[in-house]
Amino acid sequence: MADKDKQFSITTKTGDKGKTSLLNSSRVEKYDLRPEAYGTLDEASAFLGLARAQTDLQDVKEACWKIQNHIYLVNAELACPAESLHLLRKKLGQDDLAYLEAFSTNIESKIKLPRKFVIYGETVVSAYLDVARAVLRRAERRITQLNTLEPLQNPVLLPYLNRLSDTLYLMARYDEFAHNVPFAHPDAG
């Protein structure tokens, strides 16, 4: 049987001793900052997938899909040390950041944001988006730490992640607004 006809298996057993491979085939501990960063982004993407599967808002569904694709690009860059970035076919670019900013501006123009903190979980979709945002903030902290230790080569990554958390917050509030669900606020009493 030719290699292209072989059944693909995700089980390689190469991580059984607590190490993983980066895209340039170098091996690092699974708790290394790179796998920690791209693993946390993968977690955020999984929550975006839940939101995408549940939403009845086409613009939110499409944005989740596009953002998940952007996260794959970021993860590839994080899994590739600077000296091996030439191995990547595509990287997150200024056009991806521009898309995110335009989408956020559009969503924000449709809703009247509350001027105080909100309690999350008023709709299933908004709850998934808020969890994705919280996980993304954790990823952003890991990536900022990585950038301090090993400067990232792509100047778009950190601004994109910072804008993305704002976008996810807006998407969550937009879902609540679109379904006529009032924003919930902490009880100050």
C-alpha positions as CSV (number, residue, x, y, z in Angstrom):
1,M,0.0,0.0,0.0
2,A,1.4,3.4,-0.9
3,D,2.1,5.9,1.9
4,K,-0.7,8.2,0.7
5,D,-3.2,5.3,1.1
6,K,-2.2,4.4,4.7
7,Q,-4.6,5.1,7.5
8,F,-3.6,8.2,9.5
9,S,-3.3,7.7,13.2
10,I,-3.0,10.5,15.8
11,T,-1.4,8.1,18.3
12,T,2.3,8.3,17.8
13,K,3.4,7.4,21.4
14,T,6.3,9.9,21.0
15,G,4.8,12.0,23.9
16,D,4.7,9.2,26.4
17,K,7.6,10.5,28.3
18,G,6.3,14.1,28.6
19,K,7.9,15.7,25.6
20,T,6.3,17.0,22.4
21,S,7.7,18.1,19.0
22,L,7.6,21.6,17.6
23,L,7.1,22.1,13.9
24,N,10.9,22.1,13.3
25,S,11.0,18.6,14.9
26,S,12.8,19.8,18.0
27,R,11.6,18.3,21.2
28,V,10.5,20.2,24.3
29,E,8.8,19.4,27.6
30,K,5.0,19.4,27.3
31,Y,4.9,22.2,30.0
32,D,7.3,24.4,28.0
33,L,5.9,27.9,27.4
34,R,5.3,27.2,23.6
35,P,3.0,24.2,24.0
36,E,1.4,25.9,27.0
37,A,0.6,29.0,24.8
38,Y,-0.6,27.1,21.8
39,G,-2.5,24.6,23.9
40,T,-4.3,27.4,25.7
41,L,-5.2,29.0,22.4
42,D,-6.5,25.6,21.2
43,E,-8.7,25.5,24.3
44,A,-10.1,28.9,23.4
45,S,-10.8,27.7,19.8
46,A,-12.7,24.7,21.2
47,F,-15.0,27.1,23.0
48,L,-15.4,29.1,19.9
49,G,-16.4,25.9,18.1
50,L,-19.1,25.4,20.7
51,A,-20.4,28.9,20.2
52,R,-20.3,28.4,16.4
53,A,-22.3,25.2,16.7
54,Q,-24.9,26.8,18.9
55,T,-25.4,30.2,17.5
56,D,-28.3,31.1,15.1
57,L,-26.6,34.4,14.2
58,Q,-24.9,33.9,10.8
59,D,-22.4,36.7,11.3
60,V,-21.3,35.2,14.6
61,K,-21.1,31.8,13.1
62,E,-18.9,33.1,10.2
63,A,-16.7,35.2,12.6
64,C,-16.1,32.2,14.9
65,W,-15.0,30.1,11.9
66,K,-12.7,32.8,10.6
67,I,-11.2,33.4,14.1
68,Q,-10.7,29.7,14.6
69,N,-8.7,29.7,11.3
70,H,-6.7,32.6,12.5
71,I,-5.9,30.8,15.8
72,Y,-4.5,27.9,13.7
73,L,-2.1,30.3,12.1
74,V,-1.1,31.7,15.4
75,N,-0.6,28.2,16.8
76,A,1.6,27.3,13.9
77,E,3.8,30.3,14.6
78,L,4.0,29.5,18.3
79,A,4.9,25.9,17.5
80,C,7.8,27.1,15.3
81,P,10.9,28.6,16.8
82,A,12.1,31.8,15.1
83,E,14.8,30.1,13.1
84,S,12.3,27.8,11.4
85,L,9.5,30.2,10.6
86,H,10.4,29.9,6.9
87,L,8.7,26.4,7.1
88,L,5.3,28.0,7.4
89,R,3.2,28.6,4.3
90,K,1.1,31.3,5.8
91,K,1.2,33.5,8.8
92,L,-1.3,35.8,10.6
93,G,-1.1,39.1,8.8
94,Q,-2.2,42.7,8.9
95,D,-5.3,41.8,6.9
96,D,-6.4,39.4,9.6
97,L,-6.1,42.1,12.2
98,A,-8.0,44.5,10.0
99,Y,-10.8,42.0,9.6
100,L,-11.1,41.6,13.3
101,E,-11.1,45.4,13.9
102,A,-13.8,45.9,11.2
103,F,-15.9,43.1,12.6
104,S,-15.7,44.5,16.1
105,T,-16.6,48.0,14.9
106,N,-19.6,46.6,13.1
107,I,-20.9,44.5,16.1
108,E,-20.3,47.4,18.5
109,S,-22.4,49.7,16.3
110,K,-25.4,47.4,16.6
111,I,-25.6,47.3,20.4
112,K,-25.6,49.7,23.3
113,L,-22.9,48.4,25.7
114,P,-23.5,48.5,29.4
115,R,-21.4,51.0,31.3
116,K,-20.8,48.5,34.1
117,F,-19.6,45.0,34.6
118,V,-21.8,42.1,33.4
119,I,-22.4,38.7,34.8
120,Y,-21.7,36.1,32.2
121,G,-24.1,33.3,31.1
122,E,-27.3,34.9,30.0
123,T,-27.4,32.8,26.9
124,V,-25.6,29.6,26.0
125,V,-23.7,31.2,23.1
126,S,-22.7,34.3,25.1
127,A,-21.4,32.0,27.9
128,Y,-19.3,30.0,25.4
129,L,-17.9,33.2,24.0
130,D,-17.1,34.6,27.4
131,V,-15.3,31.4,28.4
132,A,-13.4,31.6,25.1
133,R,-12.5,35.2,25.9
134,A,-11.3,34.2,29.4
135,V,-9.2,31.4,28.1
136,L,-7.8,33.6,25.4
137,R,-6.7,36.1,28.0
138,R,-4.8,33.3,29.7
139,A,-3.2,32.5,26.4
140,E,-2.3,36.1,25.9
141,R,-0.5,36.2,29.2
142,R,1.5,33.0,28.2
143,I,2.3,34.5,24.8
144,T,3.4,37.8,26.3
145,Q,5.7,35.9,28.6
146,L,7.1,33.9,25.7
147,N,7.6,37.1,23.8
148,T,9.7,38.4,26.7
149,L,11.9,35.3,26.7
150,E,12.0,34.6,22.9
151,P,10.8,37.7,21.0
152,L,8.1,36.9,18.5
153,Q,8.9,37.7,14.9
154,N,5.4,38.6,13.8
155,P,4.4,42.1,15.0
156,V,0.7,41.4,14.4
157,L,0.3,38.5,17.0
158,L,0.1,40.5,20.2
159,P,-2.2,43.2,18.8
160,Y,-4.4,40.6,17.2
161,L,-4.8,38.6,20.5
162,N,-5.5,41.8,22.4
163,R,-8.2,42.8,19.9
164,L,-9.6,39.3,19.8
165,S,-10.5,39.3,23.5
166,D,-12.4,42.6,23.0
167,T,-14.1,41.1,19.9
168,L,-15.2,38.0,21.9
169,Y,-16.7,40.2,24.6
170,L,-18.6,42.2,22.0
171,M,-19.8,39.0,20.3
172,A,-21.1,37.7,23.6
173,R,-23.0,40.9,24.4
174,Y,-24.3,41.0,20.8
175,D,-25.8,37.5,21.2
176,E,-27.6,38.6,24.3
177,F,-28.8,41.8,22.6
178,A,-29.9,40.0,19.4
179,H,-32.0,37.6,21.6
180,N,-33.5,40.4,23.7
181,V,-31.8,39.1,26.8
182,P,-31.0,42.0,29.2
183,F,-27.4,42.3,30.4
184,A,-27.0,41.0,33.9
185,H,-25.0,43.1,36.4
186,P,-23.4,42.2,39.7
187,D,-25.6,42.9,42.7
188,A,-24.1,45.9,44.3
189,G,-26.3,45.5,47.4
